[in-house]
Amino acid sequence: MPVFGLMPIFYRVIGLVVLLAVLAVGAAALAWHFQDWRYGRQMAEQARLHAEALNQLTLAAARQQQAEQDKRLALEQRLSASEQTHYRALSDAQRDQGRLRDRLATADLRLSVLLDAASSHSVPASASTRSLDNDAPRARLDPAHAQRIIGITDDGDNGLIALRACQAYVRAVAR
């Protein structure tokens, strides 16, 4: 029976090996759970930091967008004020030009030109011509010619006003 006498020891050794294996598996499972918990905690911390970083980026982008909108609004207000100023100047110039045309049409106002002293004998001066500059001879312009001259100066004035408006616009946008 020596074989049977060894059997209990054999079973004991096998039982001990199985017990050690179960303990090793349990320890490994415990280690895996601990690692899982530790990595889970690290992942949660990393996710929180990532969310905070995204929140900060979102806030910075919102602030930048608001600053750009404020700049655009200020530019629009400056351009609107400039446009109103130039529109007022244009309408004033057109009103003044209209009055001048009306005065020319009603013979309330006559345009005249200075005559060169050397050529004054070739152009007859009208009897009602008055001299303003040290008795220099003057000749009245035909009302049709005066209207054309006023039209040319109107176009020039309108062009200058438009040029000033364009320059103001470029200065405002270039800021």
C-alpha atoms as an extended CHARMM CRD file, in Angstrom:
* protein
*
       175  EXT
         1         1  MET       CA              0.0000000000        0.0000000000        0.0000000000  PROA      1               0.0000000000
         2         2  PRO       CA              2.7400000000        2.2720000000       -0.3000000000  PROA      2               0.0000000000
         3         3  VAL       CA              1.0330000000        3.5660000000       -3.4180000000  PROA      3               0.0000000000
         4         4  PHE       CA             -2.0510000000        4.3750000000       -1.4510000000  PROA      4               0.0000000000
         5         5  GLY       CA              0.0270000000        6.0170000000        1.2580000000  PROA      5               0.0000000000
         6         6  LEU       CA              1.4940000000        8.3500000000       -1.2990000000  PROA      6               0.0000000000
         7         7  MET       CA             -1.8540000000        9.1500000000       -2.6830000000  PROA      7               0.0000000000
         8         8  PRO       CA             -2.9530000000       11.4180000000        0.0570000000  PROA      8               0.0000000000
         9         9  ILE       CA              0.2890000000       13.3750000000       -0.2450000000  PROA      9               0.0000000000
        10        10  PHE       CA             -0.1430000000       13.4360000000       -3.9830000000  PROA      10              0.0000000000
        11        11  TYR       CA             -3.6500000000       14.7920000000       -3.5560000000  PROA      11              0.0000000000
        12        12  ARG       CA             -2.3900000000       17.2140000000       -1.0360000000  PROA      12              0.0000000000
        13        13  VAL       CA              0.2910000000       18.4490000000       -3.4350000000  PROA      13              0.0000000000
        14        14  ILE       CA             -2.2170000000       18.6610000000       -6.2600000000  PROA      14              0.0000000000
        15        15  GLY       CA             -4.6380000000       20.4220000000       -3.9620000000  PROA      15              0.0000000000
        16        16  LEU       CA             -1.8760000000       22.7790000000       -2.9310000000  PROA      16              0.0000000000
        17        17  VAL       CA             -0.9180000000       23.4160000000       -6.5770000000  PROA      17              0.0000000000
        18        18  VAL       CA             -4.5680000000       23.9990000000       -7.4640000000  PROA      18              0.0000000000
        19        19  LEU       CA             -4.9100000000       26.3030000000       -4.4750000000  PROA      19              0.0000000000
        20        20  LEU       CA             -1.7980000000       28.1960000000       -5.5030000000  PROA      20              0.0000000000
        21        21  ALA       CA             -3.0900000000       28.3800000000       -9.0710000000  PROA      21              0.0000000000
        22        22  VAL       CA             -6.4360000000       29.7210000000       -7.8500000000  PROA      22              0.0000000000
        23        23  LEU       CA             -4.6430000000       32.2330000000       -5.6690000000  PROA      23              0.0000000000
        24        24  ALA       CA             -2.4180000000       33.2170000000       -8.5890000000  PROA      24              0.0000000000
        25        25  VAL       CA             -5.4360000000       33.6130000000      -10.8530000000  PROA      25              0.0000000000
        26        26  GLY       CA             -7.2060000000       35.5960000000       -8.1210000000  PROA      26              0.0000000000
        27        27  ALA       CA             -4.1240000000       37.7580000000       -7.6230000000  PROA      27              0.0000000000
        28        28  ALA       CA             -3.8830000000       38.2730000000      -11.3670000000  PROA      28              0.0000000000
        29        29  ALA       CA             -7.5830000000       39.1250000000      -11.5230000000  PROA      29              0.0000000000
        30        30  LEU       CA             -7.1360000000       41.4800000000       -8.5810000000  PROA      30              0.0000000000
        31        31  ALA       CA             -4.1250000000       43.0390000000      -10.3370000000  PROA      31              0.0000000000
        32        32  TRP       CA             -6.1800000000       43.4200000000      -13.5180000000  PROA      32              0.0000000000
        33        33  HSD       CA             -8.9900000000       45.0560000000      -11.5980000000  PROA      33              0.0000000000
        34        34  PHE       CA             -6.5240000000       47.3900000000       -9.8970000000  PROA      34              0.0000000000
        35        35  GLN       CA             -4.9010000000       48.2510000000      -13.2470000000  PROA      35              0.0000000000
        36        36  ASP       CA             -8.3330000000       48.7420000000      -14.7850000000  PROA      36              0.0000000000
        37        37  TRP       CA             -9.3370000000       51.0420000000      -11.9560000000  PROA      37              0.0000000000
        38        38  ARG       CA             -6.0470000000       52.9770000000      -12.1590000000  PROA      38              0.0000000000
        39        39  TYR       CA             -6.2580000000       53.3190000000      -15.9630000000  PROA      39              0.0000000000
        40        40  GLY       CA             -9.9260000000       54.2020000000      -15.7060000000  PROA      40              0.0000000000
        41        41  ARG       CA             -9.0640000000       56.9460000000      -13.2660000000  PROA      41              0.0000000000
        42        42  GLN       CA             -6.2680000000       58.1830000000      -15.5630000000  PROA      42              0.0000000000
        43        43  MET       CA             -8.6060000000       58.0990000000      -18.5450000000  PROA      43              0.0000000000
        44        44  ALA       CA            -11.2440000000       60.0220000000      -16.6180000000  PROA      44              0.0000000000
        45        45  GLU       CA             -8.6480000000       62.6270000000      -15.6020000000  PROA      45              0.0000000000
        46        46  GLN       CA             -7.4070000000       62.8490000000      -19.1820000000  PROA      46              0.0000000000
        47        47  ALA       CA            -10.9770000000       63.2360000000      -20.4590000000  PROA      47              0.0000000000
        48        48  ARG       CA            -11.6120000000       65.9900000000      -17.9060000000  PROA      48              0.0000000000
        49        49  LEU       CA             -8.4360000000       67.8390000000      -18.9200000000  PROA      49              0.0000000000
        50        50  HSD       CA             -9.3510000000       67.4470000000      -22.5690000000  PROA      50              0.0000000000
        51        51  ALA       CA            -12.8300000000       68.8370000000      -21.9100000000  PROA      51              0.0000000000
        52        52  GLU       CA            -11.3280000000       71.8020000000      -20.0250000000  PROA      52              0.0000000000
        53        53  ALA       CA             -8.9080000000       72.4830000000      -22.8910000000  PROA      53              0.0000000000
        54        54  LEU       CA            -11.7550000000       72.3680000000      -25.4180000000  PROA      54              0.0000000000
        55        55  ASN       CA            -13.8050000000       74.6890000000      -23.2290000000  PROA      55              0.0000000000
        56        56  GLN       CA            -10.9060000000       77.1590000000      -23.0280000000  PROA      56              0.0000000000
        57        57  LEU       CA            -10.4520000000       77.0180000000      -26.8070000000  PROA      57              0.0000000000
        58        58  THR       CA            -14.1690000000       77.5750000000      -27.3310000000  PROA      58              0.0000000000
        59        59  LEU       CA            -14.1530000000       80.5720000000      -24.9940000000  PROA      59              0.0000000000
        60        60  ALA       CA            -11.0760000000       82.0350000000      -26.7010000000  PROA      60              0.0000000000
        61        61  ALA       CA            -12.6740000000       81.5800000000      -30.1280000000  PROA      61              0.0000000000
        62        62  ALA       CA            -15.8840000000       83.2080000000      -28.8950000000  PROA      62              0.0000000000
        63        63  ARG       CA            -13.9240000000       86.1710000000      -27.4960000000  PROA      63              0.0000000000
        64        64  GLN       CA            -12.0170000000       86.5360000000      -30.7500000000  PROA      64              0.0000000000
        65        65  GLN       CA            -15.2120000000       86.3420000000      -32.7910000000  PROA      65              0.0000000000
        66        66  GLN       CA            -16.8280000000       88.9760000000      -30.5680000000  PROA      66              0.0000000000
        67        67  ALA       CA            -13.7880000000       91.2320000000      -30.9660000000  PROA      67              0.0000000000
        68        68  GLU       CA            -13.9650000000       90.8350000000      -34.7500000000  PROA      68              0.0000000000
        69        69  GLN       CA            -17.6920000000       91.6070000000      -34.7260000000  PROA      69              0.0000000000
        70        70  ASP       CA            -17.0440000000       94.6920000000      -32.6000000000  PROA      70              0.0000000000
        71        71  LYS       CA            -14.3590000000       95.8420000000      -35.0520000000  PROA      71              0.0000000000
        72        72  ARG       CA            -16.6840000000       95.2560000000      -37.9990000000  PROA      72              0.0000000000
        73        73  LEU       CA            -19.5070000000       97.1430000000      -36.2880000000  PROA      73              0.0000000000
        74        74  ALA       CA            -17.2020000000      100.0760000000      -35.5000000000  PROA      74              0.0000000000
        75        75  LEU       CA            -15.9960000000      100.1250000000      -39.1030000000  PROA      75              0.0000000000
        76        76  GLU       CA            -19.5760000000      100.0290000000      -40.3890000000  PROA      76              0.0000000000
        77        77  GLN       CA            -20.4870000000      102.9380000000      -38.1150000000  PROA      77              0.0000000000
        78        78  ARG       CA            -17.4650000000      104.9670000000      -39.2540000000  PROA      78              0.0000000000
        79        79  LEU       CA            -18.2660000000      104.2180000000      -42.8880000000  PROA      79              0.0000000000
        80        80  SER       CA            -21.9060000000      105.1500000000      -42.3630000000  PROA      80              0.0000000000
        81        81  ALA       CA            -20.9260000000      108.4570000000      -40.7620000000  PROA      81              0.0000000000
        82        82  SER       CA            -18.4550000000      109.1160000000      -43.5690000000  PROA      82              0.0000000000
        83        83  GLU       CA            -21.0630000000      108.2340000000      -46.1810000000  PROA      83              0.0000000000
        84        84  GLN       CA            -23.5670000000      110.6010000000      -44.5760000000  PROA      84              0.0000000000
        85        85  THR       CA            -20.9740000000      113.3770000000      -44.5170000000  PROA      85              0.0000000000
        86        86  HSD       CA            -20.1000000000      112.8960000000      -48.1660000000  PROA      86              0.0000000000
        87        87  TYR       CA            -23.7590000000      112.5610000000      -49.1570000000  PROA      87              0.0000000000
        88        88  ARG       CA            -24.4790000000      115.8240000000      -47.3570000000  PROA      88              0.0000000000
        89        89  ALA       CA            -21.5420000000      117.5160000000      -49.1320000000  PROA      89              0.0000000000
        90        90  LEU       CA            -22.7510000000      116.1780000000      -52.4780000000  PROA      90              0.0000000000
        91        91  SER       CA            -26.3340000000      117.2760000000      -51.9090000000  PROA      91              0.0000000000
        92        92  ASP       CA            -25.1580000000      120.7250000000      -50.7310000000  PROA      92              0.0000000000
        93        93  ALA       CA            -22.9760000000      121.0880000000      -53.8230000000  PROA      93              0.0000000000
        94        94  GLN       CA            -25.8340000000      119.9830000000      -56.0800000000  PROA      94              0.0000000000
        95        95  ARG       CA            -28.2120000000      122.4140000000      -54.3720000000  PROA      95              0.0000000000
        96        96  ASP       CA            -25.7210000000      125.2810000000      -54.7860000000  PROA      96              0.0000000000
        97        97  GLN       CA            -25.1290000000      124.3310000000      -58.4150000000  PROA      97              0.0000000000
        98        98  GLY       CA            -28.8770000000      124.2700000000      -59.0230000000  PROA      98              0.0000000000
        99        99  ARG       CA            -29.2340000000      127.7460000000      -57.5530000000  PROA      99              0.0000000000
       100       100  LEU       CA            -26.3860000000      128.9870000000      -59.7080000000  PROA      100             0.0000000000
       101       101  ARG       CA            -27.9880000000      127.4750000000      -62.8220000000  PROA      101             0.0000000000
       102       102  ASP       CA            -31.3210000000      129.0820000000      -61.9030000000  PROA      102             0.0000000000
       103       103  ARG       CA            -29.7160000000      132.4610000000      -61.4180000000  PROA      103             0.0000000000
       104       104  LEU       CA            -27.9860000000      132.1390000000      -64.7730000000  PROA      104             0.0000000000
       105       105  ALA       CA            -31.2280000000      131.0840000000      -66.4740000000  PROA      105             0.0000000000
       106       106  THR       CA            -33.1960000000      134.0080000000      -65.0500000000  PROA      106             0.0000000000
       107       107  ALA       CA            -30.4910000000      136.5130000000      -65.9950000000  PROA      107             0.0000000000
       108       108  ASP       CA            -30.1230000000      137.3110000000      -62.3090000000  PROA      108             0.0000000000
       109       109  LEU       CA            -26.4460000000      136.4310000000      -62.6610000000  PROA      109             0.0000000000
       110       110  ARG       CA            -24.1650000000      136.6890000000      -65.6710000000  PROA      110             0.0000000000
       111       111  LEU       CA            -20.7600000000      135.1520000000      -66.0640000000  PROA      111             0.0000000000
       112       112  SER       CA            -18.0390000000      137.2800000000      -67.5050000000  PROA      112             0.0000000000
       113       113  VAL       CA            -14.3850000000      136.8530000000      -68.3290000000  PROA      113             0.0000000000
       114       114  LEU       CA            -11.4490000000      139.2050000000      -68.0790000000  PROA      114             0.0000000000
       115       115  LEU       CA            -10.1470000000      140.4210000000      -71.3820000000  PROA      115             0.0000000000
       116       116  ASP       CA             -6.4780000000      140.6670000000      -72.0970000000  PROA      116             0.0000000000
       117       117  ALA       CA             -5.4720000000      144.2990000000      -72.5190000000  PROA      117             0.0000000000
       118       118  ALA       CA             -3.7920000000      143.5240000000      -75.8320000000  PROA      118             0.0000000000
       119       119  SER       CA             -6.8720000000      141.7980000000      -77.2540000000  PROA      119             0.0000000000
       120       120  SER       CA             -9.5180000000      144.0620000000      -75.7280000000  PROA      120             0.0000000000
       121       121  HSD       CA             -9.8940000000      146.0730000000      -78.9000000000  PROA      121             0.0000000000
       122       122  SER       CA            -10.8600000000      142.9890000000      -80.9060000000  PROA      122             0.0000000000
       123       123  VAL       CA            -13.7270000000      141.9180000000      -78.6160000000  PROA      123             0.0000000000
       124       124  PRO       CA            -16.3890000000      144.5530000000      -78.1270000000  PROA      124             0.0000000000
       125       125  ALA       CA            -17.3720000000      144.9440000000      -74.4860000000  PROA      125             0.0000000000
       126       126  SER       CA            -21.0150000000      145.4130000000      -73.8110000000  PROA      126             0.0000000000
       127       127  ALA       CA            -22.2560000000      148.6770000000      -72.4040000000  PROA      127             0.0000000000
       128       128  SER       CA            -23.3330000000      147.1010000000      -69.1580000000  PROA      128             0.0000000000
       129       129  THR       CA            -20.0350000000      145.3540000000      -68.4970000000  PROA      129             0.0000000000
       130       130  ARG       CA            -18.6590000000      146.3390000000      -65.1530000000  PROA      130             0.0000000000
       131       131  SER       CA            -15.0460000000      145.9770000000      -64.1940000000  PROA      131             0.0000000000
       132       132  LEU       CA            -14.0390000000      144.5290000000      -60.8620000000  PROA      132             0.0000000000
       133       133  ASP       CA            -10.2800000000      144.1790000000      -61.1030000000  PROA      133             0.0000000000
       134       134  ASN       CA             -8.6430000000      147.5880000000      -61.4370000000  PROA      134             0.0000000000
       135       135  ASP       CA            -10.8490000000      148.6170000000      -64.3170000000  PROA      135             0.0000000000
       136       136  ALA       CA             -9.8150000000      145.6030000000      -66.4050000000  PROA      136             0.0000000000
       137       137  PRO       CA            -12.2010000000      145.1120000000      -69.3000000000  PROA      137             0.0000000000
       138       138  ARG       CA            -14.6290000000      142.1730000000      -69.0370000000  PROA      138             0.0000000000
       139       139  ALA       CA            -16.9390000000      140.5030000000      -71.5030000000  PROA      139             0.0000000000
       140       140  ARG       CA            -20.1430000000      138.6620000000      -70.6670000000  PROA      140             0.0000000000
       141       141  LEU       CA            -20.4830000000      135.0500000000      -71.6420000000  PROA      141             0.0000000000
       142       142  ASP       CA            -23.4240000000      133.8100000000      -73.6120000000  PROA      142             0.0000000000
       143       143  PRO       CA            -25.9170000000      132.1490000000      -71.1870000000  PROA      143             0.0000000000
       144       144  ALA       CA            -25.6820000000      128.8270000000      -73.0730000000  PROA      144             0.0000000000
       145       145  HSD       CA            -21.9000000000      128.8380000000      -72.7130000000  PROA      145             0.0000000000
       146       146  ALA       CA            -22.2440000000      129.7950000000      -69.0700000000  PROA      146             0.0000000000
       147       147  GLN       CA            -24.6020000000      126.8310000000      -68.5180000000  PROA      147             0.0000000000
       148       148  ARG       CA            -22.0710000000      124.4790000000      -70.1570000000  PROA      148             0.0000000000
       149       149  ILE       CA            -19.2750000000      125.8570000000      -67.9630000000  PROA      149             0.0000000000
       150       150  ILE       CA            -21.4270000000      125.4020000000      -64.8720000000  PROA      150             0.0000000000
       151       151  GLY       CA            -22.1980000000      121.8250000000      -65.9980000000  PROA      151             0.0000000000
       152       152  ILE       CA            -18.4790000000      121.1050000000      -66.3460000000  PROA      152             0.0000000000
       153       153  THR       CA            -17.7340000000      122.5310000000      -62.8990000000  PROA      153             0.0000000000
       154       154  ASP       CA            -20.6620000000      120.5190000000      -61.4870000000  PROA      154             0.0000000000
       155       155  ASP       CA            -19.1460000000      117.3320000000      -62.8640000000  PROA      155             0.0000000000
       156       156  GLY       CA            -15.7600000000      118.2990000000      -61.4530000000  PROA      156             0.0000000000
       157       157  ASP       CA            -17.2290000000      119.0720000000      -58.0340000000  PROA      157             0.0000000000
       158       158  ASN       CA            -19.1220000000      115.7690000000      -58.0140000000  PROA      158             0.0000000000
       159       159  GLY       CA            -15.9390000000      113.9370000000      -59.0100000000  PROA      159             0.0000000000
       160       160  LEU       CA            -13.9480000000      115.5810000000      -56.2210000000  PROA      160             0.0000000000
       161       161  ILE       CA            -16.6150000000      114.7500000000      -53.6600000000  PROA      161             0.0000000000
       162       162  ALA       CA            -16.6940000000      111.1310000000      -54.8670000000  PROA      162             0.0000000000
       163       163  LEU       CA            -12.8870000000      110.9890000000      -54.7320000000  PROA      163             0.0000000000
       164       164  ARG       CA            -12.8990000000      112.2570000000      -51.1340000000  PROA      164             0.0000000000
       165       165  ALA       CA            -15.5180000000      109.6270000000      -50.2620000000  PROA      165             0.0000000000
       166       166  CYS       CA            -13.3950000000      106.8720000000      -51.8100000000  PROA      166             0.0000000000
       167       167  GLN       CA            -10.2880000000      108.0760000000      -49.9970000000  PROA      167             0.0000000000
       168       168  ALA       CA            -12.1490000000      108.1670000000      -46.6840000000  PROA      168             0.0000000000
       169       169  TYR       CA            -13.4400000000      104.6410000000      -47.3220000000  PROA      169             0.0000000000
       170       170  VAL       CA             -9.9430000000      103.3240000000      -48.0620000000  PROA      170             0.0000000000
       171       171  ARG       CA             -8.5380000000      105.0250000000      -44.9530000000  PROA      171             0.0000000000
       172       172  ALA       CA            -11.3030000000      103.5590000000      -42.7960000000  PROA      172             0.0000000000
       173       173  VAL       CA            -10.8840000000      100.0380000000      -44.1710000000  PROA      173             0.0000000000
       174       174  ALA       CA             -7.0760000000      100.1850000000      -43.9850000000  PROA      174             0.0000000000
       175       175  ARG       CA             -7.1070000000      100.8830000000      -40.2220000000  PROA      175             0.0000000000
